[in-house]
């Protein structure tokens, strides 16, 4: 007599292995670990995009303080080293405490250059950098103390507000690549020469052609291809500067307080604490932008951890010669453009910055990229950030007249410093610092108008749509 068919026991070998493929496909793009053949070029693309921005603050501040080439080299090495450490902390982080765990680049911000130069001008030689570093360290403590409150205010940053801020990041930064395309040095006699503009245009054309006709990963690294081809073309015309190789030492680890013990001056501290508020606003906006681009929207805890990293880097940086640290918007543009969203790509870029800081002669290789080449690529980078903001605004409900007014006024306020740089010349110094940044001015107006239209006097339970976290 035939035995009845038995059902396979739970967990037996006859059960199809349906979970293997799901486990692979469930990895979020932010947490994806790419093959080295994809990871390394993508990381190099980030470094090429941000290298000029990292070395700009130490170069300008070092020259203003009368430092020689060797001392300026130490400042640059310190800037690269701190950028690498901060970027590694942000991308890898300690879950629940520090690091936003996004493809987020941190480095010395150019927004702090003007107030730092003002501090240097009011101090005698030998006391300039100590006064600056004392103020920067206090600003780092200030960021650590205030940072958690920024995360809790996330509900006041719905897509309507974040769309304005992201758009302004791209628009207000556009003069930077335009200046690079003209040669980078506005005081030079040949600034804006046709050969610079031609090289920038050629680099832009290469990127567009690779983007149009490239396939697969080649299309994703169009920016890196443009930078490489543009640099190779510039060399025969003498537009690549090789002097960095002769002045850069092979190894130069920064020594603690090499420029003197920090000095704590109340006026300098107040100035840089105000700057830190601006940097925190811009850093928060960068995290919100990356959250949208990566489909992992930043929540209150993400922003708190990210700002805590800013505070730690700003506090510890001056010990080795660093300056106020914040987000690098151009790398947000790289992520938006390439759609390579893995945080491990940026972690490798951070580790590379560490090596460049320890061995300045290696960093000189990256410095070969001429400013006009960076300018041609930068137009694509910063423009793509603005496009991300416009895309966010398109989902924010612009069919409502109040929302249209909000966006119009906030964008107008953010463009004022760009259209009329002296508009706030008669305002107090602290107001010039805050309103003189189109990003922070537009963000403040957008948040205020969002409160006015969607929070004040509205019925309980009917708040404006808030930014969601994944």
N, C-alpha and C positions, 0 to 999 in steps of 0.2 A: 504494500500500500504506500503510495507516494506521500512523502512528508510535505506538509504545507510550507509554502515559501516563507522564509523568515525575513523580517525587516532588518536592515543593517543597524547595528547598535550605534548609539550616538558617539561621535568621535572616532568611529572605525575608519579603516583605510578606504572603504568604499565611498565615503563622503567626499564629494568634489572639493578641492582646495580653493574655495571661492574667495578667501581673504588675502591671498598673496598679492594679487593685482591691485586690490583696493588699498593695501598698505602702501604700495608704491605710489599710486596716484593721489593718495590723501596728503602727501607732503605739500605744504604751502610753498609757493614760489620763493617767499622770503627765507624759508628754512632749507631750501634746496642746496645740496652740495654738488656743485658742477664738476665735471671732469677737468683736469688741469689744462687740457687743450682749449677749453672755453673759459676757464676761470682766470688764467693768467692774462690773456689779452684784455679781458673785461676789466681786470684790476688796473692794468697799465693805462687803460683809457681814463679811469678815474684820476690816476696820478697826473697824467698829462693835462687834464682839465683843471686841476686845482693847484698845480705846483706854483704857478706865477702868483696866485693869490696868497699862498702860504709864505712865500719869501718877500712879498711886497712890504708888510709892516716892519719886519726887522731891517730891511734895506733903507726905508725912508727914515725910520726913527734913529737907526744907527748913524746915518749921514747927518741928521739934524743935531745929534749929540756929539758930533765931531770924532766918531770912532774911526780907527784905521781899518784897512782891509781885513786884517787878521781878526780884529774884534767883531767886525760885521759878519765875518764868516762864522764866528762862534754864536752870534745871535741867530743867524739863519739855521745853524745846526740845532740849536735849542728849539726853534720854532717847529722844525720838522719832527724832532723827537717828541715834543709835547703833542703835536697833531697826531702822530702815530699812536701814542698811548691813549689819547682821548677817543680816537676812532675805534681802536680795539675794544675799549670799555663799552662804547655805545653799541657796537655790533654784537659782541659776545655777551658782555654784561654779567651781572649776578642777578638772577631772576628774583624779582620782588624788591630789589634794593637799588641797583644802579644799572644804567644802560637801557636804551629804548628798544634794543634788539631789532633794529631796522637797518637798511643799507644807508646809514647816516654818517656823513663825514664831519668831524669837528676839527677846527684849526683856529689860529689867531685871526680875529676879524679886522677888516680894514675900517670898520665903523669906529674903532677906538683910536685911530691914528691922530685925528685932529685934536681931541682933548689931551692926548698924551704929548703932542708937540707943544700945546699951550702950557702944560706942566713943565716941560723941559725949558721953555723960554723964561719961565719965572724962577728958575734955579740956576745957581752957579755951576760951572763945570766940576764934575766929580760928585755932584749931588743930584744931577738930573735923573739918571736911571734909578738910583736908590729911592727918590721920591715917587717915581712912576711905579716901581715895583711894590712899594708899601701900599699905595692906593689900589693897585691891582689885586693884591692879596686880600684887602678888606672887601673889595668888590666881589671876590670869590666867596667870602663868608656871607656877604649880603645875599648872593644868589642861592646859597644853600639854605638860608633862613626863609627866603621869600618863595623859592621854587615850588614847594608843595601847594601853595595857594593858587598858582597858575594852573595846575592840574585840576583843582576843584572848580575852576571857572570855565571848564570846557563846555558846559551847557550853554554858555553865552557865545559859542562859536559854531552856529549851525552852518550848513553848506553855503548859505547866503553870505555869511561873513568870511568864511574860509576861501570862498571863490574870489572875493575881492582881494584878499591878502595875497593869495597865490598869483593872481594876475599881476598885482603890483610888484611882486618879487621879480617877475620876468621883465616888466616894463621899466621899472626904476633902475635895474641893473644893466640895461642895454647900453648906456654910455660907456660902460667898462670895456666890452669887446670893440666898440667903435674906436675908443682911444687906443686899444691894442692894434687895431687894423691900421691906424695912422702912424704906428711906430712905437707907441708906448710912452715916450718921453715928450710931454707937451712943451718943454723948454728947449728942445733940440731945434736946430735951424732947419732940418729937413723933415720936421714933423708934418705928416700928411702928404708926403711925397708920393708921386704916382707909382713908384716901384713898390712901396709898402701896400698901397691899395690894390695893386695888381696881384701881389702875392696873397693877400687876404681873399680876394675874389677867386683866385685859382684854387685855394684850399677849400673854399665854400663849394666851388664847382665839383671838385673831386668827391666831396661828401655827398653831394646831390646825385652824382652819377652812380656811386656805389650803392646808395640807397635805392636808386631806381632800377639798376640792372643786377645788383648783387643778389645772391640767394643764400638762405640759411644763416649760418653764423657770420659770414662775411657782411651781410646786411646789418647785423647787430653791432659790428665793430666799425661801421662806416666812419665814425668820428676819429678813431685811432688811425685808420688808413689815411684819412685826410691830413692828420697831423704829421704822419710819417712821410707821405709823399711831398707835402708842402715844405718840410724841413730839408729833404733831399734836394728839392729844386732850388731852395734858398742858398745852399752851400756854394755852388759854383759862382754865384753872384756876390759872394762875400757878405751875406746877410745873416749868417749864423756866427754867434760870438763864441770863440774858443778860449777866451781869456780865463774863464772860470777854471779850466784845468790847471793853469799855471799858479793860481792863487789858492786853490782849495787843498787843504792837507788831506792825507790819506785817511787818517783817523783822528777824531776830535770829540771825545765825550765831554759834554759841558760840565764844568765844575760848579758846585753850589755857591751862590752869591759871588760869582766871579766879578761882578760889576759893583760890588759894595753891599753892605748890609742895608735892608730896607729902612726907609724913613717914612714916618706916618704924619702927613700934613693934612689938616682938616679940609682945606679947600680942594686939594687934589683928590682926596677920598670922596668928597661929595660929588665932584665932577664925574668920576669913574663909576660911582654907584648909579648915577643917572644913566650913564652909558650902558651899564649892565642891565638896566630895565629895558632899554631898547634892544639889546642883544637877546634878552630872554624872550621878548615879543617876537623877534625874528626867528629865534630858534624854535619856539613853539609853532610858529607858522610853517617852518620847514618840516617839522614832524607831522603836522596836519596834512601838508602837501604830500609828503611821502606816504602817509597812511592811505590817502586817496589813490595815489598812483599804484601802490602795491596791493590794493584791495585788502588791507589790514588796517582799518581806520584806528587812529590813535585815540586812546581813551585817557582819562585823568591820570591813571597810574603810569601810563606810557610817558606822558609829558613830564610828570614828576621825576621819574627815573632819568629821563633825558636831561632835564635841567640840573639834576643833581650831578650828573657827569660834567656839565658845563662848569658848575661851581667848583668841583674838585680840581678840574684842569686849570681853571683860572686862579685858584688858591695855590696850587703846587707849582704851576708854570713859572712864576717869578723866581723861585728858588734856583732854577737853571737858566733863566733868561727869557722866559715866555711872556706872552701878553694875553689880554682878555680873549677867551675862547668861545666860539659860537658855531652855528651851523654854516655849512658852505653851500650856498644856493646852486652854484654851478654843477655840483654833483647830484643834486635833485634833478637837474636838467638831464644829466647823463642817464639816470635811471628811467626818466620819462621817455627819453629818446630811444634808448636801446631795448627797453622792456626787460632787461636783465635785472631781476629784483632780489637776487640772493644776497643776504647780508654777509655771507662768507666771502663774496667777491670784494666787498668793501673792507672786510677784516684783513684780507690779504693785502689790499692797498695800504691799510694802516700799518701792518707789519713791515711793508716795504718802506714806508715813511720813516719808521724806526731805524731801519738799516741806513737809509739816506742821511739821517741825522747823525748816526754814529760814524759814517764814512762819507764825508762831504764830497770826496772826489767822485763817488758814484752819483750823487745828486747833480753834479755838473753835467752828466749826460742828458738828464731831463732838461736842464737849463739851455741846452742847445736849441730847443724849439724857439724860433723867432717870434717876437710879439705879433707881427701881422698874421702869422699862421694861427696863433691862438685867437686872434681877433676873428678870423674867418670862421673858426669852429665855434667861438663863443656866441656868435649871432644865432647859430642853430640851437645851442644849449639854452640860452636865456629866452629865446623865442618859444621853445618847447615848454618852458615853465609857464609862460603866459597862456599858452594853449590849454594847459592842464587847468588853470584857473577858469578860463572861459568854459571849459567842459563842465566844471563843477557848478558854475553859475547857471548853465543851461538846465541843470537838474534841480535848481533851487526855487522854481516857481516865479519866473519873471513876468507872468501874466498879471500879477497883482501890482497895482499902481504904487503902493507903499514900498514894495520891494524894489521897483524900478527907481524910485526916488532915493532909496537907501544906497543902492549900488552907484547911482550917478554921482551923488554927493561924496561918497567915500572914495571913489576913483578920482574925482576932481581934487579932493584934498591930498591924495597920494601923489598926484602928478604935479602939484604946485611947486615942490622943491626942484623938480626936474625942469619945469618950464621957466621958473623964475628963481634961481638959486639965492638971490638976495632978498626974497620976499619977507623973510622973518628977521632981517638984520636989526630991526629996532626992538625986537623982543628980548626979554632976559636970557642970559646964557643957557639956563636950564631948559627954557622953552625952545631955544634954537636947537639944542641937542636932540630933543624929543621930536619936534615938528619938522626939523630939517631932514629927517629920514622919511622918505615917502612911504616906506613900508610901515613904519610905526605910526605915522600920522594917519594913513588910510585905515590901519587896523583899529586905532582908537575911535575914529569917526564911525566906522562900520559897527563896532561893538556898542557905542553909545546910541546910534540910531536904531539898532536892533532892540536894545532895551526900551527905547522910547516907543517904537511901533509894536513890538511883540511881547513885552513883559509888563511894563507899567500900566496898571489899570485893566489888564486882561483878566478874564475869569479864571479862577483856580481850575486846574486840570486842562487848560487850553493854552499851554505854552507854545512858543514857536518850535518847529521841529529841530531837534538837536542832532549833533553829529553822533552817529552810532559807532560802537566799537564792535570789532569782529570777535 
